[in-house]
Amino acid sequence: MTNHWSDYQYSDVMMNIGLNTAENHPISMKWIEKAKDKGGKLICVDPRFTRTAAVSDLYVPIRPGTNIAFLAGMINYAIENNLVHREYMAHYSNATYLVNPEYSFEDGMFSGAGMDDDGVGGQKVFYDKSSWSYQLGEDGEPIQDMAMNNPQSVYQLMRQHFSRYDLDTVSDITGCPKETLEECAKLFCSTGDPKKAGNILYAMGITQFTHGAEAVRAIAILQTILGNMGRPGGGVNAQRGQSNVQGATDMAMLYHIIPGYMPVPDENAHPTLEAYHATTPGGYWQNRPKFLTSLLKAFWGDHATAANDFCYDYMPKLDKERSHIAAYKYMGEGEVKGLICWADNPAVGGPTAGRKRNVSRNLDWLVSVDIFENETATFWKEPGVNPEEIDTEVFVLPAALHVERDGTISNSGRWIQWRYAAIEPAGDSKPDLWIADKLFKAIRKEYETNGKVFPDPILKMNWDYGEDASSAAVALEINGKDLTTGEQITSFGQLKDDGTTAAGNWLYAGYYADSSNPACQKRIRETEGIGNHPDWSYCWPLNRRIVYNRCSADPQGKPWNPDLPLFSWDEASESWDALDVPDFVAGLPPEESAKNAFIMTGEGKSRLFTTGLADGPFPEHYEPWESPLKNRMSSVEFNPCSTVWYPDDRGTSEEFPLVATSYRLSEHYQSGAMTRNMPWLVESMPGIFVEISQSLADQVGVKNGEKVVVSSHRGEFESPVCITPRVKAFQAGGKTLEMVGIIWHWGFAGLSKGPVANDVSPSIGDPNTTIPEYKAFLCNIRKVV
């Protein structure tokens, strides 16, 4: 997230796509209302007419799974109608760079495509990206055309790529009327005016697809060509569905990263520390060796020395994909024998959840750490299951709720805030840190007592947070310190690669530098400024509230919008008048700092064209894995780089003609483990339902509240129907396509029980993140007689 909720108030136009802010992020909605009070406009792009749509200025309905086509249409409209911010784009993006003449795109495939083993018995597309490189001059630097007229410039290649997405084509793909698309494009692309700012908000309605990462890229491209990045009221802003989702990813809860968004070492690509460092990216990422060395020192302390590569050999390394979907496949094949499931309930929340409950029988043991006994812990109690046939030993560790423990959370705006425990944990429940600390100490004692094949990573681990682990002690370690002086560091710029600094996460450097008054505990409201509140909590990196903020002013240092200056160059003092921490080298003249406005990329530019993703340098529309339509844009039906874990799971539109999409309710949360055990929430929303249109209800012959069976190629469940005008059929691809809205909070444990809706969702995901395609798949419904 580039900005913060409070910054929304400065948006001239807000596009809410792939989320329902009013119901699922209600606190942020007040800042949208502030913008509207000032004359700002809200666009809601959603397959369903939500409460956000009800307060929007323009509702844009699109068929699930067509986000990229929609966004590509917006990009094309901006380019063809000369609504782009050319000066911004020329100086702050790679639009001017010339691409290798060997680069090409044809029939849905980029140059360099080749088939190879997908690791699970099939094949998928892998790209040789050498043709996606820049043309280099004699000095070894990329060649640029500042006028952006060269046919091999990124701008012209981008223009050509997206020219195929005219409004007629996009209307046919998305099912949205052309007139609505044009109204949307005119309104949002009006923010290409330098004095205006456009904000795009998104959530899992963008990401949970086999092309989710590319959809986020499409958002970033649109915001870059309109000049909306790095500015108050602008940006690309992911609405987090939980208070600490941002913090969880910062601290590497995802399988493929370590703290600070560094990649997990790969046993083939990175067998040694030297090999890992050889893949260090450009831009500010060239400091990654300092970040990693400091992390290794935090892990193994005095045992980590230059002589042993700072214990790099102790780091676990990926041997193959270890994502959520992969882990359960390996479990089903008998490879995974034990599972610690911490604050997660995949037996309800995971894709093809019925399979997860079935393969859990293969485990020797399962540990569930949660605040209530959930379906993952009680899979053996599922109706129809005989516990006597299951040998899995299950342990349930009662955890404390977030209000029952001290520590920090990092919210949607990257603000790291300390929270104090409001009450003592109930009964025998314990905070997560207490459980993790006791568990590690028990494991280390076992290694000390009985010895193992490779005990050193455990025995030499730097683990000392007190008898009962202290959140403050952990925070001090994450913040980092200078090992020569013992002082806490205040900036990641102080980290070194010689073993003299240690830090658990380079991004968090400074948030707990002063243990007596840590920045993350500050609660001082801003009295002047634009609402950045620099003394309220700590915002990574370096307490910077808006990232890429050099882009808020032109190359000469003049704010694009003089009425809302974030940075302004003062010629007399030769310094910046600033309302934020610079995301650039502020000591340079403005014309120089403008050359490196996106400091984390090697070019110092926003990448409209990139080699960074698995599935292409530009976003391209592919249909979901299961779709009622052929891909209008090419003969390539779904993302060719996605791993098909279960080929036999794929349903056809002949058997399953309806489009299914899933979403949440205000009254319940995720798999419902917490909210379905709270009487007042159960009273307000007592049970499961699915939403359908009146026209589909007429076809099925069902009345409001009557029960239907929702089925896919993977399973089925029974549910009452809610017949509502919020859901309507789409006219797309020459067909009338009906949609079924699936609510997935229920299971067979807890106070409120119901069927597991995710039994019907597919186990396939994005090739970059493996996030499952929950938001678009095929189903059918029939009336329960």
VOGU-3710 file (C-alpha; in Angstrom, 3 decimals, decimal comma):
1> mtnhwsdyqy> 0,000/0,000/0,000  1,589/3,245/-1,130  -0,501/5,700/0,899  -2,799/5,438/3,907  -6,507/5,449/4,606  -6,384/8,986/5,971  -4,818/10,118/2,688  -7,929/9,116/0,731  -9,500/12,444/1,670  -7,360/14,144/-0,999
11> sdvmmnigln> -8,470/11,931/-3,887  -10,336/13,569/-6,738  -11,469/10,198/-8,062  -11,353/6,861/-6,234  -11,713/3,544/-8,010  -12,833/0,790/-5,675  -12,167/-2,483/-7,545  -12,190/-6,019/-6,220  -13,304/-5,094/-2,703  -16,312/-3,930/-0,742
21> taenhpismk> -14,954/-1,143/1,443  -18,219/-0,100/3,079  -18,813/-3,576/4,544  -15,379/-5,163/4,884  -13,223/-2,089/5,630  -15,753/0,256/7,224  -13,288/2,453/9,145  -11,519/3,413/5,936  -14,859/4,360/4,427  -15,006/7,546/6,493
31> wiekakdkgg> -11,972/8,878/4,599  -13,678/8,116/1,305  -16,681/10,044/2,591  -14,389/12,968/3,455  -13,126/12,978/-0,133  -16,703/12,894/-1,429  -17,603/15,803/0,851  -14,848/17,788/-0,911  -16,237/16,897/-4,349  -14,322/13,646/-4,928
41> klicvdprft> -15,973/10,893/-6,956  -16,185/7,195/-6,109  -16,276/4,453/-8,732  -17,227/0,943/-7,624  -16,153/-1,893/-9,936  -17,678/-5,151/-8,729  -19,652/-8,113/-10,083  -22,253/-7,507/-7,369  -24,096/-4,341/-6,322  -22,691/-3,906/-2,830
51> rtaavsdlyv> -23,167/-1,316/-0,108  -20,067/0,370/-1,508  -21,764/0,499/-4,893  -24,821/2,020/-3,220  -22,841/5,105/-2,129  -20,692/5,354/-5,246  -21,053/7,939/-7,984  -20,667/5,271/-10,651  -21,230/1,521/-10,432  -19,371/-0,600/-13,000
61> pirpgtniaf> -20,429/-4,273/-13,052  -17,885/-6,704/-14,515  -17,907/-10,482/-14,814  -15,697/-12,267/-12,249  -12,243/-12,994/-13,645  -12,106/-10,096/-16,125  -10,196/-7,492/-14,091  -7,245/-7,363/-16,474  -9,466/-6,830/-19,512  -11,234/-3,997/-17,684
71> lagminyaie> -7,994/-2,339/-16,553  -6,403/-2,815/-19,968  -9,387/-0,998/-21,443  -8,793/1,902/-19,065  -5,096/1,996/-20,013  -5,921/1,964/-23,713  -8,539/4,692/-23,289  -6,064/6,942/-21,455  -3,421/6,466/-24,159  -5,653/6,838/-27,179
81> nnlvhreyma> -7,454/9,879/-25,801  -4,227/11,622/-24,768  -5,190/11,631/-21,103  -1,838/10,328/-19,902  0,501/12,524/-17,876  3,343/12,529/-20,410  5,891/14,538/-18,449  5,446/12,379/-15,379  5,632/9,215/-17,458  8,729/10,341/-19,394
91> hysnatylvn> 10,712/11,136/-16,256  9,393/8,697/-13,667  8,739/5,501/-15,649  10,631/3,309/-18,073  8,315/4,388/-20,910  11,313/5,951/-22,689  13,499/2,811/-22,606  14,079/0,815/-25,788  13,397/-2,919/-25,640  15,306/-5,692/-27,392
101> peysfedgmf> 14,088/-5,980/-31,036  13,691/-9,725/-30,494  10,844/-9,129/-28,055  7,453/-10,063/-29,487  3,919/-10,959/-28,504  1,603/-13,155/-30,542  -1,630/-14,989/-29,815  -1,468/-14,658/-26,052  2,186/-15,644/-25,700  5,271/-13,501/-25,155
111> sgagmdddgv> 8,598/-14,247/-26,790  10,714/-16,856/-25,046  7,855/-19,196/-24,187  8,737/-22,845/-23,683  7,098/-25,843/-22,049  8,760/-27,557/-19,111  8,039/-29,825/-16,152  5,689/-28,169/-13,655  6,907/-30,334/-10,786  3,671/-32,290/-10,318
121> ggqkvfydks> 3,653/-34,541/-13,357  2,527/-32,055/-15,975  3,917/-29,182/-17,974  3,431/-25,439/-18,062  4,954/-22,419/-19,784  8,251/-21,017/-18,547  9,647/-17,910/-20,208  13,214/-17,305/-21,291  13,195/-13,578/-20,592  16,353/-12,644/-22,505
131> swsyqlgedg> 14,328/-11,013/-25,294  12,571/-8,825/-22,707  15,789/-6,933/-21,969  16,602/-3,295/-22,775  18,763/-2,200/-25,652  22,108/-1,030/-24,266  24,395/1,731/-25,487  28,166/1,651/-25,697  28,326/2,750/-22,070  26,299/-0,286/-21,026
141> epiqdmamnn> 23,307/1,827/-20,029  19,805/1,384/-21,457  19,064/3,480/-24,549  16,204/5,930/-24,146  13,953/7,930/-26,454  12,596/10,797/-24,371  10,004/11,576/-27,036  8,710/7,995/-26,712  8,193/7,718/-30,483  10,585/4,856/-31,207
151> pqsvyqlmrq> 8,534/1,723/-32,010  10,755/-0,285/-29,635  10,218/2,114/-26,741  8,291/0,723/-23,791  5,609/3,341/-24,395  4,993/2,322/-27,996  5,102/-1,393/-27,168  2,656/-0,746/-24,350  0,425/1,263/-26,647  0,442/-1,540/-29,195
161> hfsrydldtv> -0,214/-4,237/-26,596  -3,195/-2,513/-25,011  -4,644/-1,151/-28,271  -6,414/-4,496/-28,653  -8,551/-3,643/-25,615  -10,990/-1,180/-27,166  -14,227/-0,565/-25,303  -16,289/-2,843/-27,560  -13,921/-5,730/-26,887  -13,743/-5,039/-23,169
171> sditgcpket> -17,528/-4,820/-22,990  -17,863/-8,196/-24,683  -15,374/-9,794/-22,265  -16,539/-8,189/-19,026  -20,251/-8,040/-19,706  -20,272/-4,371/-18,725  -22,201/-2,043/-21,065  -19,914/-0,004/-23,298  -21,532/3,241/-22,186  -20,721/2,494/-18,546
181> leecaklfcs> -17,131/1,587/-19,419  -16,709/4,838/-21,316  -18,158/6,885/-18,465  -15,792/5,148/-16,061  -12,770/5,702/-18,308  -13,548/9,396/-18,768  -14,015/9,922/-15,056  -10,974/8,077/-13,758  -8,615/9,061/-16,572  -9,444/12,690/-15,867
191> tgdpkkagni> -6,906/12,324/-13,049  -4,193/12,432/-15,712  -4,531/16,186/-15,191  -1,415/17,065/-13,135  -3,499/19,009/-10,628  -5,724/16,015/-9,871  -5,086/12,777/-7,993  -6,677/9,392/-8,575  -6,666/6,582/-6,035  -7,172/2,871/-6,754
201> lyamgitqft> -8,209/0,668/-3,846  -8,220/-3,095/-4,209  -8,341/-6,319/-2,210  -8,761/-10,030/-2,849  -11,279/-9,447/-5,618  -8,195/-8,479/-7,633  -5,663/-11,010/-6,358  -7,515/-14,320/-5,957  -7,200/-15,396/-9,572  -4,768/-17,303/-11,759
211> hgaeavraia> -3,725/-13,848/-13,014  -3,878/-11,913/-9,744  -0,328/-10,520/-9,705  -0,676/-9,211/-13,255  -3,953/-7,523/-12,316  -2,150/-5,618/-9,567  0,496/-4,675/-12,153  -2,231/-3,397/-14,448  -3,392/-1,125/-11,635  0,169/0,137/-11,157
221> ilqtilgnmg> 0,539/0,771/-14,898  -2,671/2,767/-15,030  -1,644/4,823/-12,003  1,804/5,469/-13,454  0,675/6,668/-16,877  -1,861/8,964/-15,201  0,804/10,323/-12,837  -0,936/9,175/-9,666  1,901/7,409/-7,861  3,717/9,060/-4,940
231> rpgggvnaqr> 1,146/11,790/-4,509  -1,358/12,744/-1,807  -4,711/11,276/-2,756  -3,153/8,877/-5,236  -1,398/5,551/-5,208  -2,126/1,842/-5,316  -3,748/0,906/-2,049  -4,446/-2,643/-0,948  -7,138/-2,741/1,716  -6,034/-5,316/4,294
241> gqsnvqgatd> -8,812/-7,515/5,630  -7,255/-7,878/9,067  -5,374/-5,447/11,271  -2,026/-7,244/10,908  -2,072/-8,771/7,431  0,546/-6,208/6,400  2,683/-7,108/9,410  2,363/-10,820/8,697  3,732/-10,402/5,187  6,422/-7,981/6,402
251> mamlyhiipg> 7,602/-10,684/8,782  7,542/-13,409/6,112  4,473/-15,522/6,779  4,526/-16,382/3,059  6,507/-19,457/2,053  8,747/-17,818/-0,540  10,105/-14,812/1,386  12,130/-14,105/4,527  11,680/-10,940/6,643  11,891/-7,731/4,644
261> ympvpdenah> 10,635/-9,268/1,373  13,895/-10,995/0,538  13,552/-14,313/-1,316  13,909/-17,628/0,467  17,136/-19,255/-0,742  16,684/-21,932/-3,398  18,819/-25,029/-3,050  19,635/-25,066/-6,757  19,951/-21,343/-7,488  21,442/-20,287/-4,139
271> ptleayhatt> 23,472/-23,164/-2,660  25,988/-20,692/-1,208  25,890/-17,177/0,183  27,955/-16,041/-2,790  25,349/-17,463/-5,162  22,552/-15,738/-3,251  24,325/-12,400/-3,421  24,998/-12,918/-7,138  21,251/-12,545/-7,714  21,051/-9,219/-5,843
281> pggywqnrpk> 18,817/-6,789/-7,790  19,744/-3,223/-8,650  18,478/0,013/-7,169  18,428/0,238/-3,397  18,147/-3,548/-3,346  21,897/-3,559/-3,975  22,060/-3,258/-0,181  20,388/-6,637/0,241  23,658/-8,307/1,392  23,661/-5,903/4,354
291> fltsllkafw> 20,050/-6,757/5,156  20,621/-10,513/4,904  23,865/-10,533/6,884  22,198/-8,541/9,661  19,276/-10,972/9,638  21,628/-13,953/9,919  23,383/-12,254/12,832  19,995/-11,794/14,517  19,282/-15,502/13,980  22,610/-17,013/15,077
301> gdhataandf> 24,456/-14,236/16,916  28,102/-14,898/17,718  28,011/-18,194/15,836  27,464/-16,287/12,576  30,848/-15,131/11,298  32,387/-14,202/7,986  34,366/-17,463/8,126  31,168/-19,571/7,978  29,205/-17,207/5,702  27,255/-15,997/8,745
311> cydympkldk> 25,611/-19,426/9,104  23,986/-19,170/5,681  24,166/-22,964/5,456  21,760/-23,130/8,393  19,043/-21,350/6,397  16,342/-23,699/5,072  16,296/-23,697/1,274  13,464/-24,422/-1,104  13,759/-27,782/-2,842  10,437/-27,326/-4,655
321> ershiaayky> 7,317/-25,253/-4,303  6,102/-25,251/-0,703  2,953/-23,156/-1,036  -0,353/-23,882/0,707  -1,752/-25,824/-2,251  1,523/-27,724/-2,649  1,760/-28,635/1,037  -1,632/-30,309/1,017  -0,853/-32,167/-2,192  2,318/-33,539/-0,597
331> mgegevkgli> 0,268/-34,400/2,480  -2,109/-36,393/0,327  0,847/-38,230/-1,190  2,185/-39,134/2,252  5,256/-36,891/2,176  4,089/-34,503/4,914  3,651/-36,359/8,197  2,986/-33,539/10,646  1,318/-30,133/10,554  1,323/-27,154/12,902
341> cwadnpavgg> -1,686/-25,080/11,890  -1,399/-21,697/13,616  -4,337/-19,285/13,553  -5,538/-20,880/10,329  -8,481/-23,061/9,450  -7,850/-24,558/6,002  -10,502/-27,213/6,552  -12,973/-24,373/5,923  -10,952/-21,533/4,369  -8,711/-23,448/1,981
351> ptagrkrnvs> -9,494/-24,210/-1,658  -11,190/-27,576/-2,240  -11,506/-27,771/1,536  -13,088/-31,231/1,547  -9,877/-32,671/0,136  -7,915/-31,007/2,941  -10,043/-32,672/5,567  -9,627/-36,020/3,817  -5,839/-35,873/3,427  -5,441/-34,767/7,056
361> rnldwlvsvd> -6,045/-38,446/7,832  -2,585/-39,153/6,401  -0,905/-37,120/9,131  0,767/-38,757/12,094  0,095/-35,628/14,142  -1,584/-32,244/13,857  -1,232/-29,241/16,159  -3,901/-26,535/16,034  -3,120/-23,206/17,705  -6,289/-21,103/17,868
371> ifenetatfw> -8,687/-19,278/20,132  -11,454/-21,841/19,539  -11,518/-25,479/18,483  -12,012/-25,223/14,727  -12,763/-27,601/11,852  -9,088/-28,209/11,063  -8,565/-29,475/14,616  -11,778/-31,515/14,534  -11,687/-32,881/10,979  -12,218/-36,311/12,519
381> kepgvnpeei> -15,542/-35,115/13,976  -17,007/-34,172/10,593  -20,481/-35,646/10,126  -20,230/-38,980/8,340  -16,604/-39,576/9,376  -15,668/-42,557/11,576  -12,986/-41,427/14,072  -11,942/-45,034/14,633  -10,558/-45,111/11,095  -8,251/-42,118/11,751
391> dtevfvlpaa> -4,897/-42,510/13,528  -3,849/-38,832/13,459  -2,929/-37,539/16,916  -4,383/-34,037/17,350  -3,165/-31,414/19,840  -5,121/-28,209/20,457  -3,219/-25,296/22,008  -5,565/-22,541/23,230  -4,301/-19,146/22,074  -4,977/-15,642/23,321
401> lhverdgtis> -6,996/-13,166/21,308  -5,229/-10,083/19,923  -6,699/-7,903/22,678  -5,212/-10,249/25,292  -1,548/-9,706/24,423  1,049/-6,966/23,967  2,895/-6,316/20,720  2,772/-4,504/17,414  0,519/-4,724/14,398  1,220/-3,167/10,997
411> nsgrwiqwry> -1,936/-1,845/9,411  -2,928/-1,264/5,796  -0,924/1,937/5,624  2,284/0,264/6,904  1,896/1,997/10,272  3,481/-0,161/12,993  1,480/0,412/16,175  2,061/-1,002/19,629  -0,988/-2,453/21,327  -1,263/-3,178/25,021
421> aaiepagdsk> -3,181/-6,143/26,365  -6,660/-5,007/27,353  -7,436/-8,053/29,500  -5,744/-11,213/30,702  -6,101/-14,305/28,489  -9,006/-16,506/29,449  -8,414/-19,851/31,140  -5,312/-21,705/29,964  -5,005/-19,753/26,715  -1,628/-18,174/26,061
431> pdlwiadklf> -0,259/-15,463/23,735  1,308/-16,601/20,471  4,752/-15,482/21,617  4,498/-17,533/24,816  3,556/-20,615/22,793  6,308/-20,107/20,200  8,904/-19,528/22,908  7,969/-22,623/24,913  7,753/-24,731/21,778  11,206/-23,710/20,567
441> kairkeyetn> 12,759/-24,264/23,980  11,244/-27,741/24,145  12,548/-28,568/20,684  16,027/-27,336/21,580  16,006/-29,406/24,760  15,098/-32,467/22,733  18,023/-31,791/20,389  20,337/-31,347/23,387  19,142/-34,549/25,044  18,805/-36,974/22,173
451> gkvfpdpilk> 20,900/-35,437/19,416  19,852/-35,262/15,799  21,445/-35,478/12,367  21,988/-31,709/12,045  21,439/-30,021/15,425  23,507/-26,839/14,974  20,796/-24,568/13,479  18,639/-25,277/16,543  21,296/-25,451/19,243  23,104/-22,318/18,071
461> mnwdygedas> 20,001/-20,250/17,432  20,157/-16,817/19,094  17,042/-17,217/21,262  16,837/-15,338/24,543  13,692/-13,324/25,163  13,337/-14,042/28,889  11,815/-16,773/31,019  8,398/-15,821/29,643  9,219/-14,258/26,306  8,824/-10,486/26,150
471> saavaleing> 7,318/-8,720/23,128  9,622/-5,795/23,845  12,689/-8,059/23,672  11,563/-9,375/20,304  10,897/-5,828/19,092  14,415/-4,774/20,057  15,858/-7,634/18,011  13,675/-6,880/14,998  14,645/-3,199/15,134  18,343/-4,082/15,085
481> kdlttgeqit> 21,494/-2,896/16,799  25,123/-2,027/16,250  27,017/-4,964/17,723  30,164/-2,905/18,265  28,451/-0,297/20,459  25,371/-2,204/21,607  23,193/0,741/20,559  19,911/0,289/18,732  20,028/1,433/15,114  17,722/4,183/13,898
491> sfgqlkddgt> 17,861/3,540/10,140  18,415/0,596/7,814  21,106/2,755/6,239  23,244/1,810/9,239  23,165/-1,921/8,492  26,383/-3,547/7,309  27,431/-6,775/5,644  30,528/-7,365/7,790  28,743/-8,882/10,776  28,813/-5,790/12,973
501> taagnwlyag> 25,047/-5,210/12,872  22,048/-7,442/13,589  18,422/-6,804/12,646  15,390/-9,062/12,378  13,820/-6,999/9,614  15,589/-4,161/7,810  12,293/-2,446/6,988  11,481/-2,070/10,689  14,759/-0,386/11,580  13,898/2,587/13,789
511> yyadssnpac> 10,485/1,489/15,023  11,888/0,415/18,411  15,172/2,335/18,490  14,418/4,073/21,784  13,286/1,385/24,212  12,046/3,994/26,707  9,904/5,776/24,111  9,724/3,652/20,971  8,295/5,281/17,868  5,692/2,531/17,445
521> qkriretegi> 4,155/3,594/20,799  3,881/7,288/19,932  0,386/8,738/19,770  0,852/12,442/18,954  -1,698/13,882/16,554  -0,558/16,239/13,833  -1,781/19,815/14,243  -0,440/21,154/10,941  0,107/19,436/7,624  -1,969/17,113/5,485
531> gnhpdwsycw> -2,709/14,315/7,946  0,469/12,250/7,678  0,762/12,274/11,498  4,510/11,484/11,596  4,498/11,130/15,394  1,624/8,680/15,469  3,195/5,187/15,388  5,998/4,356/12,945  5,582/3,776/9,238  8,039/1,597/7,360
541> plnrrivynr> 10,321/2,418/5,691  11,942/5,178/7,774  8,561/6,547/8,901  7,737/7,477/5,304  3,977/7,871/4,876  3,742/8,055/1,077  6,203/5,963/-0,902  7,658/7,118/-4,244  6,996/10,644/-3,001  9,597/12,292/-5,260
551> csadpqgkpw> 6,902/11,901/-7,908  4,692/14,428/-6,100  6,679/17,221/-7,773  7,957/17,766/-11,300  11,646/17,275/-12,215  12,364/20,868/-11,200  10,835/20,326/-7,775  7,535/22,153/-8,287  4,460/20,326/-6,916  2,147/19,091/-9,644
561> npdlplfswd> -0,680/20,445/-7,529  0,444/23,691/-5,823  -2,610/23,545/-3,577  -1,461/20,219/-2,089  2,329/20,276/-1,894  4,047/17,255/-0,352  7,508/18,370/-1,481  8,511/21,715/-2,925  12,041/22,811/-3,855  13,100/26,128/-2,365
571> easeswdald> 15,564/27,777/-4,734  16,774/30,266/-2,148  17,756/27,725/0,484  18,440/24,953/-2,043  16,433/22,555/0,058  13,020/20,904/0,130  9,966/22,119/1,971  8,715/18,697/3,023  5,643/17,199/4,655  6,989/13,636/4,574
581> vpdfvaglpp> 10,244/11,701/4,841  11,886/11,795/1,384  11,814/8,562/-0,624  14,811/9,867/-2,559  18,200/11,449/-1,999  17,076/14,861/-0,751  20,594/16,291/-0,834  20,722/16,175/-4,620  19,362/18,960/-6,862  15,797/18,175/-7,926
591> eesaknafim> 16,754/17,381/-11,530  19,142/14,724/-10,214  16,817/13,164/-7,632  14,126/12,992/-10,337  16,265/10,439/-12,174  15,840/7,968/-9,325  12,275/8,495/-8,149  11,649/4,749/-7,703  14,777/3,906/-5,767  14,086/0,190/-5,373
601> tgegksrlft> 14,323/-0,533/-9,122  17,595/-0,698/-11,000  16,465/2,009/-13,397  15,069/4,224/-10,657  11,810/4,233/-12,625  8,358/2,727/-12,368  8,339/-0,324/-14,610  5,549/-0,309/-17,158  7,396/-3,212/-18,785  9,102/-5,722/-16,485
611> tgladgpfpe> 10,931/-9,017/-16,349  9,895/-9,501/-12,732  6,836/-11,735/-13,104  6,500/-15,292/-14,327  3,720/-14,644/-16,818  4,741/-11,694/-18,956  6,170/-8,159/-19,176  2,690/-6,716/-19,779  -0,597/-7,893/-18,231  -2,707/-9,968/-20,582
621> hyepwesplk> -6,269/-11,188/-20,188  -6,746/-14,902/-19,780  -9,942/-16,539/-18,668  -10,092/-18,206/-15,248  -9,167/-21,907/-15,185  -12,872/-22,676/-15,264  -14,832/-20,326/-17,494  -18,082/-20,372/-19,452  -16,401/-18,487/-22,329  -13,495/-18,943/-24,690
631> nrmssvefnp> -10,772/-16,326/-24,408  -11,622/-13,590/-26,883  -8,072/-12,165/-26,849  -6,168/-15,281/-27,924  -6,250/-19,051/-28,270  -4,589/-19,358/-24,835  -7,499/-20,057/-22,519  -6,107/-19,593/-18,988  -2,788/-18,431/-17,592  -0,254/-20,776/-19,253
641> cstvwypddr> 2,254/-20,307/-16,406  -0,057/-21,563/-13,657  0,593/-24,997/-12,173  -2,359/-27,336/-12,623  -2,117/-29,316/-9,404  -5,193/-31,433/-10,011  -6,006/-31,715/-13,747  -9,022/-33,941/-13,081  -10,650/-31,233/-10,919  -11,581/-29,043/-13,868
651> gtseefplva> -15,271/-28,719/-14,614  -16,876/-27,789/-17,940  -19,474/-25,151/-18,671  -21,752/-27,819/-20,138  -22,069/-29,493/-16,740  -21,524/-26,382/-14,615  -22,828/-23,355/-16,549  -22,895/-20,802/-13,710  -20,128/-18,430/-12,623  -19,311/-18,715/-8,918
661> tsyrlsehyq> -17,569/-16,036/-6,872  -17,014/-15,925/-3,113  -16,956/-13,092/-0,600  -17,394/-12,192/3,057  -20,060/-10,702/5,263  -19,746/-7,856/7,753  -21,066/-10,010/10,588  -18,584/-12,861/10,218  -14,880/-13,109/9,675  -12,917/-15,475/7,403
671> sgamtrnmpw> -13,605/-19,142/8,270  -15,808/-18,009/11,161  -13,733/-19,679/13,887  -13,994/-16,558/16,030  -17,256/-14,941/14,976  -19,384/-18,113/14,802  -18,646/-18,601/18,492  -19,953/-15,156/19,499  -23,685/-15,240/20,269  -24,443/-11,643/19,272
681> lvesmpgifv> -22,865/-12,128/15,835  -24,598/-15,469/15,347  -27,873/-13,779/16,231  -27,285/-11,039/13,661  -26,269/-13,519/10,916  -27,318/-17,018/11,978  -26,540/-19,116/8,916  -25,158/-19,619/5,450  -26,853/-18,540/2,230  -25,977/-18,009/-1,418
691> eisqsladqv> -27,018/-14,996/-3,487  -28,624/-15,385/-6,899  -30,577/-13,206/-9,284  -34,322/-13,326/-9,770  -33,813/-14,571/-13,331  -31,712/-17,528/-12,143  -34,227/-18,255/-9,395  -36,945/-18,442/-12,030  -34,862/-20,887/-14,072  -34,197/-23,129/-11,074
701> gvkngekvvv> -37,743/-22,788/-9,750  -36,741/-21,684/-6,292  -38,168/-19,032/-3,968  -36,372/-16,815/-1,491  -35,184/-18,835/1,525  -35,654/-22,220/-0,114  -32,690/-24,558/-0,279  -30,504/-25,426/-3,228  -27,515/-27,678/-3,760  -24,482/-25,786/-5,057
711> sshrgefesp> -22,175/-28,149/-6,939  -18,874/-28,043/-8,809  -16,611/-30,723/-10,238  -15,027/-30,961/-6,778  -17,938/-31,181/-4,381  -21,259/-29,739/-3,311  -23,067/-28,176/-0,390  -26,630/-27,295/0,542  -27,743/-23,758/1,343  -30,751/-21,448/1,410
721> vcitprvkaf> -30,885/-18,881/-1,374  -31,140/-15,135/-1,082  -32,779/-13,835/-4,253  -31,660/-10,266/-4,719  -31,350/-7,535/-7,362  -27,767/-7,022/-6,131  -26,854/-9,936/-8,403  -27,681/-9,746/-12,101  -26,830/-11,754/-15,203  -24,023/-10,613/-17,525
731> qaggktlemv> -24,316/-10,339/-21,291  -20,841/-11,445/-22,390  -19,398/-13,364/-25,298  -22,806/-13,591/-26,923  -24,212/-15,423/-23,902  -26,299/-14,669/-20,846  -24,193/-15,667/-17,853  -25,674/-16,049/-14,397  -23,631/-15,702/-11,201  -23,826/-17,388/-7,797
741> giiwhwgfag> -22,475/-15,446/-4,816  -20,979/-17,837/-2,264  -20,491/-17,007/1,427  -17,801/-19,206/2,992  -17,783/-18,502/6,754  -19,432/-21,724/7,971  -18,317/-25,185/9,055  -19,327/-28,043/11,350  -17,661/-26,730/14,548  -18,640/-23,900/16,865
751> lskgpvandv> -21,859/-22,301/18,019  -23,261/-21,692/14,518  -22,807/-24,617/12,143  -23,219/-24,934/8,400  -21,788/-26,528/5,276  -18,269/-25,759/4,051  -18,726/-23,673/0,905  -15,063/-23,965/-0,096  -15,605/-27,649/-0,847  -16,542/-26,433/-4,340
761> spsigdpntt> -13,622/-24,031/-4,992  -10,611/-25,080/-7,136  -7,010/-25,704/-6,022  -5,232/-23,662/-8,647  -3,471/-20,353/-8,288  -1,437/-17,471/-9,621  2,032/-18,511/-10,907  3,772/-15,774/-8,937  2,052/-16,114/-5,561  -0,014/-19,352/-5,800
771> ipeykaflcn> -2,969/-17,484/-4,245  -6,007/-19,660/-5,055  -8,628/-18,732/-7,633  -11,518/-18,341/-5,187  -13,190/-15,513/-7,081  -14,102/-17,127/-10,413  -14,961/-20,764/-11,109  -17,854/-22,844/-12,415  -20,781/-24,273/-10,502  -24,389/-25,310/-10,839
781> irkvv> -27,386/-25,182/-8,528  -30,472/-27,324/-8,204  -33,479/-27,029/-5,951  -33,654/-29,326/-2,936  -36,842/-31,280/-3,381
//
